[in-house]
Amino acid sequence: MGVILVGIIVAVVLYVIFAYNKFVTLTQRAKEAWADIDVQLKRRYDLIPNLVETVRGYASHERETFDAVTSARATATQVHVDPTGITPEQIAAMAGAEASLTQSLGRLLAVAENYPDLKANTNFLELQRELSDTENKIQAARRFFNGNVRDLNIALQSFPSNLVGKQFGFKAEEYFEIEENSVEREPVKVSL
């Protein structure tokens, strides 16, 4: 009887260690995934001034559009999400800032439609290609983050791992989602 009891205690302790380490891994993966999003957003923010300046050289009278892009970029770069303590409010603020920036970039690219010389400009085409590539990487980083958040949240809601997760204070994370009525859900119509 004593051997069985010791065996059960050992099994429970091993399970708790395994579950705890699983939560640590899932939490670290979510933080890493958020860092990937942050890297891609920084790349995007770095490309935008070059794109604005290239278009500005051709369309100097489109001041309102340039100001909107510059303002949206400034707002987006000021939103900071601490990967060690991501909150739903931080995720919502980042999603809103990114939606606004995407909308203003769409207007900037639409301005380029009116300038055939700009559309043929090598710098503009390269910047547009890099921006498109960056947007794809941002989407992939969002999917990676949301996948890791999903795995963490499932583990926190599944029995018996939820008992271990709650005992050690692990918290569910929020998905990085686009706002339901966001302009980002609408396709940007740009034909070059």
N, C-alpha and C positions, 0 to 999 in steps of 0.2 A: 504494500500500500504506500509506504514511504517513497519508494522508487517512482511510482506513478505520479505522486504529488510533486516530487522534484522535477520529473519530466515535464509535467504541465507548466510548472513555474518557469522552467528553462525555455519552453516553447513560447510562453507569453512574453518573457523578457526579450527573446530573439525577435518575435514579431514586432514588439514596440520599437526596438532598435531599427529593424528593417523599415517600418512605417515612418519613423522619425527621419531617417536618412532619405527616404523617398520624398518627404515633404521638403527637406532642405534642397534636394536636387531640383524638384519642380519649382521652388521659389527662386533658386538661382537661375534656372533656365528662363523664367519669366523676366527677371531683371536683365539678363543678357539680351533677351529678345527686345526689351524696351531700349537698351543701349543701341541695338542695331537700327531701330527706328530713328533714334536720335542722330546717329551718324548720317543716315540718308537725308533726314530733314536738314541737317547742317549743310550737306552737299547741295541740296536744293536752294537753301538760303544764299549760298555762295555763288550759285549760277545766276540767280535772278538779277543782281545789279548789272552783270555783263549783258544779259539779254535786254534789260531796260535801256542801257546806254546804246546798244546797237540799234534798237528800234528808234530811240530818241534822235539819233543822227538823221534818220529819214523822215521822221514824223514829229517835228518839234512842236507843232500846234496841238498835239494830243496830251497836253499837260495833265488834265484830270485823270486820265488813265494811268500815266506814270506815277502820279501822286498816290493813287489808290493802290497800285502794286507795291510801291515803296512803304506806304503806311501798313498794308497787310503783312508785309515781310517783317517790318519792325515789331508789330504786335506779336507775330508768331515766334520771333526769336526771343521775345521777353517771357514767353510762357515756359516755365521750367517745371519739369516733372522729375522728382527725386526718385531714382529707381529703388532706393532702399525703403521707401514708404509711399508707394503710389496710392493716391486716393481717387475716388470716383470724380471728385471735383477737378483734380488735375487732368484727368483723362478727358473730361468734358470740355475744359478750357482749351486743351490742345486740339481736340477735334474741331471745335468752333473756329479757332484761329486758322487751322489748316483748311477748313472749308472756305473761309473768307479769302485766303491766299490763293486757293485753286480757282475761285471765281474771278479774282482780279487778273490772274495769269491768263485765263481764258479770254478776257476782254483785251489784254495786251496782244495776244496772238491774233485775235480778230482784227485789231488795228493793222497788223502786218499785212492782212489781206489786201488792203488798199494800196500797197506799195510794191509793185512788181520788181523793182530793183532790189528792194529789201529781201523779198522772197528768194532771189537768186544770189544774195550775198553769202559767201562761204562762211563767214563768222556767224551769221544768223542761223544758217542751216546747221552748223556744228553745235551751236548753243541749243538750238531746238532739239537736236538729236540727243544731246546730253541730258537735257531736261526731261525728255520723254523716257530715256533710260532710267533716270533717277526716280521718276514717278512710278515706273514698274518696280524698281527696287523698294520703294516705300510701300507699295502694295504687298510685295512679298514679305517685307519685314512685319507689316501689320498682321498678315496671315500667320506668320511664325509666332508672333507675340500672342495673338488670340488663341492659337493652338496650344501653347504652353499654359496660358491662363485656363483654358478649357480643362486640360489634364489636371492642373492643380485643383480647380473647383470640383471636378468629379471626385478626386481623391478625398477632398474635404467633406463631400456629401455622401460618400459610400461607407457603408458599415463593413467592418469595424474600424477602418482607418480614420473615420471621422472622430472617433473617441480619442485617438492619439493626437490628431491634428488640433482638436479643441483643447486637450490637456496641455499641449505645448505652445498654444497661442498662435498657431498659423491661421492666417486670414484669407478669405476668398479675394480674388482680384477682379477688377472690372475689365471688360473687353474694350478695345480701342475701336469704336464703331463710328461710322458716319451718321450724323444726325438724320433722322427720318425725312425731314423736309429740306434737307440740305441741297444746295445747288450742285454739290459735288456728285450727287446721284444722277444728275442730268448730264447727258453727253455734251461735250463742248464741240461745237461745229466749227471746224477750221479746215479749209481746203486750200492747200498750198500748191 
